[in-house]
Amino acid sequence: MTDDVWLPIPPEEIKGLPEGPNYLFWDGGEFPGDPAECAVYVVPYMKPLEVRTRPLEAMTGLHVVQTLTAGVDDISGALDDVPPGVQLCNARGVHDTSTAELALTLTLASLRGIPGFVRAQEEGRWQGEFRPALADRNVLILGYGAIGSAIEDRLVPFEVERVIRVARSRRTTARGVVHPLTELPRLLPEADVVILATPLTDETRGLVDAAFLARMKDGALLVNIARGPVVDTDALLSEVESGRLTAALDVTDPEPLPPGHPLWRAPGVLITPHVGGPSSAFRPRAERLLVDQLTRFVNHEPLRHVVLTTGV
């Protein structure tokens, strides 16, 4: 096999890559070779969409597009010009650890009032207060896939009262039942914390609207580590500005959040700039995924995490 494989990590730094392909390093600069000879394109991580999609039109010999993100809603919309039969694969599993850590961090920081303590420290004020703990709380995880499951792994040691699992359809796991989306109206009033970990789809876009938020109990916390457009920003602003709900957001709509946007100064809102994935946990897990996928490709075995096939 002499197919080119474009990698956003220098191939000499990835242990265990299978022999056969011609590995080329590309992270957004000048093309390392002829795009028409690229068979597997591993999309650069954390680059602007126009950079990530730039070579696609010229990749006439493409077989596989492998992202290093769990969500593919942006790149999937840019595949109109690639040949039919190209498989788009996501990075399911790569970000579970890092994103679940951030979900727990945002939850704990918000409940325990850490942003207020940081501001007090900057002003040299010693100001204590009584805050809610995560212990004894009911936590609803909306989007119970790999990341949702990893979040529950980290919640259990904190002595939460109950984890309520919700996904698109009903199923049973080793930990218990996963409720379907249709049961949300009944379940939301039971949750002290709602953590959003769902992918962005036509079904979930704007899912957290005024009616959804109104069903959450007074004083509840909304944590979003999914995608910004899952939440209706205006509806959320109305709830947090009234003081009825609080929120911790790693993703927003719009994103990046522009200077002066009211979310920046909304009471009870903690914002991080979409940093669920980029941590030291990313690189080793990304490399293991690439070795596995490329070994499968070389051996003509089914690829993992295929989200769609073009032309089908």
Sequence and secondary structure as in RCSB ss.txt:
>XXXX:A:sequence
MTDDVWLPIPPEEIKGLPEGPNYLFWDGGEFPGDPAECAVYVVPYMKPLEVRTRPLEAMTGLHVVQTLTAGVDDI
SGALDDVPPGVQLCNARGVHDTSTAELALTLTLASLRGIPGFVRAQEEGRWQGEFRPALADRNVLILGYGAIGSA
IEDRLVPFEVERVIRVARSRRTTARGVVHPLTELPRLLPEADVVILATPLTDETRGLVDAAFLARMKDGALLVNI
ARGPVVDTDALLSEVESGRLTAALDVTDPEPLPPGHPLWRAPGVLITPHVGGPSSAFRPRAERLLVDQLTRFVNH
EPLRHVVLTTGV
>XXXX:A:secstr
   EEEESS GGGSTT  SSSEEEE SSSS SS GGGEEEEE  TT  HHHHHTTGGG TT  EEE SSS  TTG
GGG TTS TT EEE  TTTSHHHHHHHHHHHHHHHHTTHHHHHHHHHTT         STT EEEEES SHHHHH
HHHHHGGGT SEEEEEESS EEETTEEEEEGGGHHHHGGG SEEEE     TTTTT B HHHHHHS TT EEEE 
S GGGB HHHHHHHHHHTS EEEESS SSSS  TT GGGG TTEEE  S SS STTHHHHHHHHHHHHHHHHHTT
   SSEEEETT 
